[in-house]
Amino acid sequence: MAAHSPTAPAPEMITVDPDADEVSCDGGGGALGHPKVWYSFDGKDSAECAYCARLFTKGK
């Protein structure tokens, strides 16, 4: 999990399809983002990006 500074804004939360098995993240912002990475939910309801701390959660 990514570390958060006490003054940093809360990480973005993104709701995805409840049937999703995996998600990708590139940090958004085009060239200001980060390399595209893929995360598997692997039986969990959420996955956090190790680069930007975006939290992907399965919708209900």
C-alpha positions as CSV (number, residue, x, y, z in Angstrom):
1,M,0.0,0.0,0.0
2,A,1.2,3.5,-0.7
3,A,2.1,5.8,2.1
4,H,0.0,8.9,2.7
5,S,1.2,12.2,4.0
6,P,-1.0,13.9,6.6
7,T,-1.3,17.0,4.4
8,A,-1.9,15.1,1.1
9,P,-5.5,14.9,-0.3
10,A,-7.4,11.6,0.2
11,P,-6.7,9.1,-2.6
12,E,-9.2,8.9,-5.4
13,M,-11.8,6.1,-5.0
14,I,-13.0,4.5,-8.2
15,T,-16.0,2.1,-8.3
16,V,-15.8,-0.7,-10.9
17,D,-18.2,-3.3,-12.1
18,P,-18.9,-5.9,-9.3
19,D,-18.0,-8.7,-11.7
20,A,-14.6,-7.3,-12.6
21,D,-11.6,-9.6,-12.0
22,E,-8.9,-7.0,-12.5
23,V,-8.3,-3.3,-13.1
24,S,-5.5,-1.2,-14.6
25,C,-4.2,2.2,-13.4
26,D,-2.0,4.7,-15.2
27,G,-2.4,7.5,-12.6
28,G,-4.4,9.6,-15.0
29,G,-3.1,12.9,-16.3
30,G,-1.4,11.5,-19.4
31,A,2.3,12.1,-19.3
32,L,2.0,13.2,-15.7
33,G,0.7,9.8,-14.6
34,H,2.7,6.6,-14.0
35,P,3.4,3.4,-15.9
36,K,0.3,1.4,-16.6
37,V,-0.1,-1.4,-14.0
38,W,-2.7,-4.1,-13.6
39,Y,-4.2,-5.4,-10.3
40,S,-6.2,-8.5,-9.6
41,F,-9.0,-8.4,-7.1
42,D,-8.0,-12.0,-6.2
43,G,-11.1,-12.7,-4.1
44,K,-11.1,-9.2,-2.5
45,D,-13.6,-6.3,-3.0
46,S,-10.9,-3.6,-3.4
47,A,-7.4,-3.0,-4.8
48,E,-5.0,-0.1,-4.2
49,C,-2.6,1.3,-6.7
50,A,1.0,1.1,-5.3
51,Y,2.0,4.2,-7.4
52,C,-0.8,6.7,-6.7
53,A,-2.9,5.1,-4.0
54,R,-6.1,5.2,-6.0
55,L,-8.5,2.7,-4.5
56,F,-10.6,0.6,-6.8
57,T,-13.7,-1.0,-5.2
58,K,-16.3,-3.3,-6.7
59,G,-19.7,-1.7,-6.9
60,K,-22.7,-3.4,-5.3
